Amino acid sequence: MNTVLPESTSSNVVRVPGAPRPLGPCRGCGAYGHDEDAFAHCALCASVEHTTAEHEERVERECREREALVDAIASRFAPEVVPSSGETVAKYVERWLKTRTNGTKTDDAARLRDHVLPVLGELDAATSKREDVERLVESLDAKIEGETLDWQTALNVWRIARKLCSDMAHSKRRDLRVRRDDPAAGVRGPDRGVRKQKQVVFPSEFLAFVSCERGPLFWRRLVTIAIYTLMRDGELRALRWSDVDLEHRLISLTKAWDRKAKRVKPTKTGETRNVRIHANLLPLLRAMHDEAGGEGHVLDLARARSLARGLQRWLRHAGVERDALYESTKTSKPITFHDLRATGATWAAVEGLDPMKIQARGGWKTIEMVLRYVRCAESLADGFGVPFPPLPSTVTDSAERDTGSAKRATGLPERDTGLEPATFGLGSRRSTN
């Protein structure tokens, strides 16, 4: 056969002019197979010409050899697996939860008990299959469709179920590795629904609230600081006067209170940050600093029972009656204490603060959450009011003058304030932001 000059050259392969489109390269030598009986000239096998049949045979052989090699390497370096003793998923979960030290341990246990174990609990932890995990997802989807489970809660259930399955195969602890594969790998999670809109307090509503002397001074100050600093519930609980630099108008956030573990922990993102004290918040913090002598916690949240319920109660008490703040629909939810953080972010966006600066001030790990508040601000800008207004004297004056409010703020009567002499750290419903 006459020598055929190459039409083009890649790294390994020389194609014959006019040859049909290649079916794919040989993994072993790089040769290409072609339709019918066309030939290909392989640069790595300089004098060899492959027919389609020969090429396919070679590809198949090389693939088998490579797969055998991969399996051998995987077997050699696979983590040690404790032999199965017929342990069910339910029994495994008991052992697994004892090793969990994060603040969501109690919530995770409830999610597993209510949604995961009814589907997977009786199966063998070492031999349960992907199909079993898919049945769990189908169960969560059915609950979402039947409106017996919120889709965001379902995602939290799926998150902990995936972690459970992953640890069965890849846990750092050898005693928790009971299988070589992750049965949840590649399984798509439950369907997402409509994200419910968070509530934002308008500046006019805020001023009505903090100006109402019938409400506890404690609550008026708490709401003010939460909005003006964009701090999380746990960060407010752990904030001490030693963290507040009034001279340089900075709050140093290095820790938060874990309401589940009942201990101080790092911030949610694991990063420290400095919060600039707004000029209109400074008079209030100075007054509170003088009252406390610069010692202890900035806010006494030790007896807080339900911040969400208390916030709604005292907003109504101040004459703030907008229905959206108190009603739950398919697309919106009643205001929670965490929505004060969303309020502060929205106010900052209305004020024109750069989204990156809002992210830094609020301590969000990604910009996506901040952009939601920016979009919200754009839709509310007309007639919104002036964000972060100067505070009235009713909230900055000494607490000693507000004796009635002081009594209510310390829990008398308990049912009216949303406060009770209970364990430190009990707060409002938890947020993921």
Secondary structure, DSSP 4 states (H G I P E B T S, - for coil): ------S-B-SSEEPPTTPPPP--B-TTT--B--STT--EEESSSTT-EE-HHHHHHHHHHHHHHHHHHHHHHHHHHSPP-PPP-S-BHHHHHHHHHHT--STTHHHHHHHIIIIIHHHHTTSBTTT--HHHHHHHHHHHHHHHHTTSS-HHHHHHHHHHHHHHHHHHHH-SSGGG---SS-TTTT---PPP-PPPBPP---HHHHHHHHH-TTS-HHHHHHHHHHHHH---HHHHHH-BGGGEETTTTEEEE--EEETTTTEEE--TTS--EEEEPPTTTHHHHHHHHHHHTT-SBSS--TTBS-HHHHHHHHHHHTT---GGGT---SSB----TTHHHHHHHHHHHHHT--HHHHHHHHT-SSHHHHHHHHHHHHHH-TT---SSPPPPHHHHS-GGG-HHHHHHHTTSSHHHHTB-S--TT--S-----
